[in-house]
């Protein structure tokens, strides 16, 4: 059996209708595009203010972001007549190890897609002072 570099933990499909607002608790908010690649103002640690940062990963054409940064482990989709609230575990325990999954947001003609992944490899940037410059990739 070939070992994969990723594992899909869960994929949630939400029937598409006009989306008024959406967010991932303290990590992302909707701005006319259901994607982590939206042009939004990102809070710490997505700016240059950090000492350690787990870099985003790609799975096909989807951008995936580590859930280590989530402030409240929920995804909320607000429609005109209803609101969908998805609660998730930001840390998974596998064989007595804590694993931080990644999340991706995508959409097609019929659904909004929220996916959770585990990656075997990812990059971390670090630097000595949080407020100065860009980190080194390791």
Secondary structure, 3 states (H helix, E strand, C coil): CCCCCEEEEEEEEEECCCEEEEEECCCEECCCCCCCCCCCCCCCCCCCCCCEEECCEEECCEEEEEHHHCCCCEEEEEECCCEEEEECCCCEEECCEEECCEEEEEECCCEEEEEEEEECCCCEEECCCCCCCCCEEC
